[in-house]
Amino acid sequence: MERFERLESPATPLGVRDVDTDVILPMRRLVALKSGADLARYAFEPLRYGPAGGDGPLDPTCPLNRPEYAEARILLAGANFGCGSSREPAVWALKALGYRCVIAPSFGDIFYKNCFQNALLPIVLPAETVEALGEAARAPGARFAVDLEALTITPPDGRAISFAIHPARREQLLEGLDEIALTLKRAERIAAFEAEDRERRPWVHTLPPQS
């Protein structure tokens, strides 16, 4: 899995609350995907396109389509981002657009967990802080730094903003590990526990298999 350590880029100020997974990647597009390019084409289709949807022109007023954010790798989202279904391809669609980090006041629980399985960093900050970052992102040439090692976001004004991530999730992203690889890092501790448990409860380890 791809590592995440430090990211510097512009940030897209989306700011729409309750963006569910069917907005991030509509189900009718998901079932018809033919290539990775389709993930980017249909990502945020209800927001990025006009009435004709992904078969028509892009809406130039949508922040996701604005040329000044074309190189953005950070998305500033509204509350309850990624709510709705458990579909992991919603995270794939974000990455297909180039995003590696989403900052929001809150996330859908399953979407939040899926981010870590796909090397995308979700950061929770107070709504007023996210709004202030959105305002800063609209300034010409604005760039942000996200440092997972230091657990800080640095906006254009240079003041560091701290954020929190569960230590295991942080380790997972910093080292580019999926959950299986993260578990295998602790193989010696697991083996030691099993050996101790065999001494302490030998009968458990000699039970016949259940049919």
Buried (B, 14 or more C-beta within 10 A) or exposed (E): BEEBEEBEBBBBBBBBBEBBBBBBBBEEBBEEBEEEEBBBBBBBBBBBBEEEBBEEEEEEEBBBBBEBBEEBBBBBBBBBBBBBBEBBBBBBBBBBBBBBBBBBBBBBEBBBBBBBEBBBBBBBBEBEBBBBBBEBBEEEEBBBBBBBEEBBBBBBEEEEBEBEBEEEBBEBBBBEBBEEEBEEEEEEEEEEEEEEEEEEEEEEEEEEEEE
